Amino acid sequence: MSPSSEVEVVLPAALHARPAAEAVRAASIFTADVEVCLGERSVSARSALRLMSLGANAGATVTVRATGDDADLAARAVAEVLRAAQ
């Protein structure tokens, strides 16, 4: 079984184009599969369009999930980008 990691993030700003692109860059560094979840919806953190399609507004709590060899590092990196979203 592959390692997995999960991190909750309260978004300081809506998940629009700039933070979505930054999250994609962060996720692309790792081999782990990373997804961002809002409610029952989850999308790949490797797609800015899918991230924006979540419709996550400022103050929303999203969950970053990752599976794979570097899951912990990947989840934390994407979560950190989302925490710093402007």
Contacts in CASP RR format, 6 or more apart in sequence:
PFRMAT RR
TARGET T0000
AUTHOR 0000-0000-0000
METHOD contacts of the structure
MODEL  1
MSPSSEVEVVLPAALHARPAAEAVRAASIFTADVEVCLGERSVSARSALR
LMSLGANAGATVTVRATGDDADLAARAVAEVLRAAQ
2 67 0 8 1.000
2 68 0 8 1.000
2 69 0 8 1.000
2 71 0 8 1.000
3 67 0 8 1.000
3 68 0 8 1.000
3 69 0 8 1.000
3 71 0 8 1.000
3 72 0 8 1.000
4 65 0 8 1.000
4 66 0 8 1.000
4 67 0 8 1.000
4 68 0 8 1.000
4 71 0 8 1.000
5 65 0 8 1.000
5 66 0 8 1.000
5 71 0 8 1.000
5 72 0 8 1.000
5 74 0 8 1.000
5 75 0 8 1.000
5 76 0 8 1.000
6 63 0 8 1.000
6 64 0 8 1.000
6 65 0 8 1.000
6 66 0 8 1.000
6 75 0 8 1.000
7 63 0 8 1.000
7 64 0 8 1.000
7 75 0 8 1.000
7 76 0 8 1.000
7 79 0 8 1.000
8 61 0 8 1.000
8 62 0 8 1.000
8 63 0 8 1.000
8 64 0 8 1.000
9 61 0 8 1.000
9 62 0 8 1.000
9 63 0 8 1.000
9 64 0 8 1.000
9 79 0 8 1.000
9 82 0 8 1.000
9 83 0 8 1.000
10 59 0 8 1.000
10 60 0 8 1.000
10 61 0 8 1.000
10 83 0 8 1.000
11 56 0 8 1.000
11 57 0 8 1.000
11 58 0 8 1.000
11 59 0 8 1.000
11 60 0 8 1.000
11 61 0 8 1.000
11 62 0 8 1.000
11 82 0 8 1.000
11 85 0 8 1.000
12 58 0 8 1.000
12 59 0 8 1.000
12 83 0 8 1.000
12 84 0 8 1.000
12 85 0 8 1.000
12 86 0 8 1.000
13 19 0 8 1.000
13 58 0 8 1.000
13 85 0 8 1.000
13 86 0 8 1.000
14 55 0 8 1.000
14 56 0 8 1.000
14 57 0 8 1.000
14 58 0 8 1.000
15 51 0 8 1.000
15 52 0 8 1.000
15 54 0 8 1.000
15 55 0 8 1.000
15 56 0 8 1.000
15 57 0 8 1.000
15 60 0 8 1.000
15 62 0 8 1.000
15 82 0 8 1.000
15 85 0 8 1.000
16 52 0 8 1.000
17 48 0 8 1.000
17 52 0 8 1.000
18 85 0 8 1.000
18 86 0 8 1.000
19 81 0 8 1.000
19 82 0 8 1.000
19 85 0 8 1.000
19 86 0 8 1.000
20 48 0 8 1.000
20 49 0 8 1.000
20 51 0 8 1.000
20 52 0 8 1.000
21 48 0 8 1.000
22 81 0 8 1.000
22 85 0 8 1.000
23 36 0 8 1.000
23 45 0 8 1.000
23 48 0 8 1.000
23 51 0 8 1.000
23 78 0 8 1.000
23 81 0 8 1.000
23 82 0 8 1.000
24 45 0 8 1.000
24 46 0 8 1.000
24 47 0 8 1.000
24 48 0 8 1.000
24 51 0 8 1.000
25 81 0 8 1.000
26 45 0 8 1.000
26 74 0 8 1.000
26 77 0 8 1.000
26 78 0 8 1.000
26 80 0 8 1.000
26 81 0 8 1.000
27 34 0 8 1.000
27 44 0 8 1.000
27 45 0 8 1.000
27 46 0 8 1.000
27 74 0 8 1.000
27 77 0 8 1.000
27 78 0 8 1.000
28 46 0 8 1.000
29 74 0 8 1.000
29 77 0 8 1.000
30 66 0 8 1.000
30 70 0 8 1.000
30 73 0 8 1.000
30 74 0 8 1.000
30 77 0 8 1.000
31 68 0 8 1.000
31 69 0 8 1.000
31 70 0 8 1.000
32 66 0 8 1.000
32 67 0 8 1.000
32 68 0 8 1.000
32 69 0 8 1.000
32 70 0 8 1.000
32 71 0 8 1.000
32 73 0 8 1.000
32 74 0 8 1.000
32 75 0 8 1.000
33 44 0 8 1.000
33 66 0 8 1.000
33 67 0 8 1.000
33 68 0 8 1.000
34 44 0 8 1.000
34 45 0 8 1.000
34 46 0 8 1.000
34 64 0 8 1.000
34 65 0 8 1.000
34 66 0 8 1.000
34 74 0 8 1.000
34 75 0 8 1.000
34 78 0 8 1.000
35 42 0 8 1.000
35 43 0 8 1.000
35 44 0 8 1.000
35 45 0 8 1.000
35 64 0 8 1.000
35 65 0 8 1.000
35 66 0 8 1.000
36 42 0 8 1.000
36 43 0 8 1.000
36 45 0 8 1.000
36 51 0 8 1.000
36 54 0 8 1.000
36 56 0 8 1.000
36 62 0 8 1.000
36 63 0 8 1.000
36 64 0 8 1.000
36 65 0 8 1.000
36 78 0 8 1.000
36 82 0 8 1.000
37 43 0 8 1.000
37 62 0 8 1.000
37 63 0 8 1.000
37 64 0 8 1.000
37 65 0 8 1.000
38 54 0 8 1.000
38 55 0 8 1.000
38 56 0 8 1.000
38 60 0 8 1.000
38 62 0 8 1.000
38 63 0 8 1.000
41 54 0 8 1.000
42 65 0 8 1.000
43 50 0 8 1.000
43 51 0 8 1.000
43 53 0 8 1.000
43 54 0 8 1.000
44 50 0 8 1.000
45 51 0 8 1.000
45 64 0 8 1.000
45 78 0 8 1.000
54 62 0 8 1.000
56 62 0 8 1.000
62 82 0 8 1.000
64 75 0 8 1.000
64 78 0 8 1.000
64 79 0 8 1.000
64 82 0 8 1.000
65 75 0 8 1.000
66 72 0 8 1.000
66 74 0 8 1.000
66 75 0 8 1.000
66 78 0 8 1.000
68 74 0 8 1.000
END
